[in-house]
Structure formats: C-alpha cells, structure tokens
Amino acid sequence: MLSARSLTVGHGRTALLRDVDLDLRPGEIVGLTGASGCGKTTLARCLAGLAPPLNGEVLLDGLPRPKRPDGRVTMLFQSPRRACDPRLTLRRSIEICATGPEIDWDAWCAKADLPVGLLDRLPQQVSDGQLQRAAMVRALVGEPGYLLCDEMTSALDPATTAAVVATVRGAADDGAGVLFVSHDLPLVRAFCDRVLEIRDAGVKPLGTPSTRKVVSS
Ligand SMILES: Nc1ncnc2c1ncn2[C@@H]1O[C@H](COP(=O)(O)OP(=O)(O)OP(=O)(O)O)[C@@H](O)[C@H]1O
C-alpha cells in the first residue's frame, strides 16, 4: 500500500495541502480532482518521490519510501514529450524500463492500442496520443506497484482516451494501485473505484460511484 501520513506539500515555504492522509491500495483506481492550481500535481510528485514533502511522510507497505524514486512507483504525465528522451526510438525507451529479459511487443502494443510499426520511430515522428500510449507501455513494462497518472488523457481524443483508460484498468486488474489525476469529472466518476477531491487545502472523498466497491480513504 502507498500511503501519505500527515503529509504537507507545497513549494518553498508555501504549503498547498496540509495533513493529508491517503491510502492507495494494490488493484484500486483512485481518482483525484480539484480546481486548477490546487496542488494535484504537487501531491502526485511527492507520492512518486519526485519532490520532498514539507512535512509528514510517504510510506510504501508501511515503511518510509526510498528518498530517490525507484521502479515501484511510476508517474505518467500530461505531456509525454517532457518525459521522453527525443534521441531514443519508442522501442528503445520501452526496452530500458523493462524488468523482464524479453518484451512481448505484439501483446503490449495490442494492450495499449499502439501500432507495432511505430516502435522504431523517434518521439517527434509520432503524435501526442501515440506517444502517450508508448509512455504508458514504458511505465507498465517496469511492472510498477503504483502508477500515478497526472492528467494523462487531457490532450487525447475520446477513442485514445478509451484505449488509455482500458490499459490503466488492466494494470489495476493485474494488481497495480493507480492514482488518476484528472479534471474530467464524468470520466473519473465512471472509471475510478473511488474519487477524492482537493478542497480547503486537504484531500476529501468526493463520493463513490455506485457501480464500484466502497473503499475508505
Ligand atoms: N516549481 C514550483 N515552484 C513554485 N510554485 C509552483 C511550482 N510548481 C507549481 N507551483 C504552484 O503550485 C500550485 C499548485 O500547482 P500544481 O501543478 O500542483 O496544481 P494542479 O492542481 O496540478 O493544477 P492543474 O490542474 O492546473 O494542473 C500552483 O499555484 C502553481 O503555480
């Protein structure tokens, strides 16, 4: 379980969120929504180990998570171009993140709805949506325990969003805990097992979709 305990996050001396307690369990998808600028990305980055907390701690299976990011918690960003090395083909970018010796390219590409023929292109030779799907494969071949998705569908068309969301659901079904940050409330309500909202500098339950199991935060 990935947990925040009395976590305060922000920038410099400015706290955005205070005393956040949050549990992300294996196999569940938790939506996180809130007004622009309220601190969703800042919180996700802290949970991923990409930024230190101002106070409190992040625990991984009950133990303080390593100070440096490791493969157990992976973050996917709104813009995959920022996270991709422009000198590497999609195939190479994915290969260097894989945990196993062999990658079943056909299976992964089918899972992410990514044409196999694009694998030997550079990032600048594919569209944003195609690159986002490749970024997702790259994150998942590392078999992370937790996947933190930050607005990863906001620049995608409905069909690509559906493909991405299905792949994320597949990762959760395989046991990953997913934090899905998004402004798209209908999508988050339909897709997530529970939804949290940033309000009054804290993280609160937004409500639980009736078709999903009830899990407390
Ligand atoms: N590196 C930084 N240094 C100082 N302030 C920052 C930094 N990054 C973000 N901020 C500020 O922190 C606040 C929260 O930013 P953050 O990106 O976490 O919000 P968000 O909820 O993800 O917003 P959005 O929904 O618009 O993506 C904003 O006011 C932003 O300007």
The ligand as an SDF file (V2000), in Angstrom:
LIG
                    3D

 31 33  0  0  0  0  0  0  0  0999 V2000
    8.1280   24.5510   -9.0350 N   0  0  0  0  0  0  0  0  0  0  0  0
    7.2370   25.3750   -8.4960 C   0  0  0  0  0  0  0  0  0  0  0  0
    7.6210   26.4160   -7.7250 N   0  0  0  0  0  0  0  0  0  0  0  0
    6.7140   27.2310   -7.1420 C   0  0  0  0  0  0  0  0  0  0  0  0
    5.3870   27.0880   -7.2760 N   0  0  0  0  0  0  0  0  0  0  0  0
    4.9440   26.0860   -8.0480 C   0  0  0  0  0  0  0  0  0  0  0  0
    5.8410   25.1760   -8.6940 C   0  0  0  0  0  0  0  0  0  0  0  0
    5.1080   24.2770   -9.3780 N   0  0  0  0  0  0  0  0  0  0  0  0
    3.8070   24.6050   -9.1850 C   0  0  0  0  0  0  0  0  0  0  0  0
    3.7160   25.6830   -8.3840 N   0  0  0  0  0  0  0  0  0  0  0  0
    2.4770   26.3120   -7.9110 C   0  0  0  0  0  0  0  0  0  0  0  0
    1.8470   25.4150   -7.0190 O   0  0  0  0  0  0  0  0  0  0  0  0
    0.4320   25.4580   -7.1960 C   0  0  0  0  0  0  0  0  0  0  0  0
   -0.0790   24.0640   -7.4390 C   0  0  0  0  0  0  0  0  0  0  0  0
    0.4300   23.5900   -8.6700 O   0  0  0  0  0  0  0  0  0  0  0  0
    0.0360   22.1590   -9.2140 P   0  0  0  0  0  0  0  0  0  0  0  0
    0.6760   21.9910  -10.5430 O   0  0  0  0  0  0  0  0  0  0  0  0
    0.3180   21.1530   -8.1590 O   0  0  0  0  0  0  0  0  0  0  0  0
   -1.5530   22.3150   -9.3480 O   0  0  0  0  0  0  0  0  0  0  0  0
   -2.6210   21.3790  -10.0720 P   0  0  0  0  0  0  0  0  0  0  0  0
   -3.7560   21.2030   -9.1270 O   0  0  0  0  0  0  0  0  0  0  0  0
   -1.9710   20.1440  -10.5870 O   0  0  0  0  0  0  0  0  0  0  0  0
   -3.0530   22.3240  -11.2810 O   0  0  0  0  0  0  0  0  0  0  0  0
   -3.6310   21.9770  -12.7410 P   0  0  0  0  0  0  0  0  0  0  0  0
   -4.9500   21.2990  -12.5220 O   0  0  0  0  0  0  0  0  0  0  0  0
   -3.7740   23.3350  -13.3650 O   0  0  0  0  0  0  0  0  0  0  0  0
   -2.6150   21.1070  -13.4380 O   0  0  0  0  0  0  0  0  0  0  0  0
    0.1640   26.4410   -8.3270 C   0  0  0  0  0  0  0  0  0  0  0  0
   -0.2280   27.6690   -7.7690 O   0  0  0  0  0  0  0  0  0  0  0  0
    1.4850   26.5530   -9.0230 C   0  0  0  0  0  0  0  0  0  0  0  0
    1.6510   27.8300   -9.5810 O   0  0  0  0  0  0  0  0  0  0  0  0
  1  2  1  0
  2  3  1  0
  2  7  2  0
  3  4  2  0
  4  5  1  0
  5  6  2  0
  6  7  1  0
  6 10  1  0
  7  8  1  0
  8  9  2  0
  9 10  1  0
 10 11  1  0
 11 12  1  0
 11 30  1  0
 12 13  1  0
 13 14  1  0
 13 28  1  0
 14 15  1  0
 15 16  1  0
 16 17  2  0
 16 18  1  0
 16 19  1  0
 19 20  1  0
 20 21  2  0
 20 22  1  0
 20 23  1  0
 23 24  1  0
 24 25  2  0
 24 26  1  0
 24 27  1  0
 28 29  1  0
 28 30  1  0
 30 31  1  0
M  END
$$$$
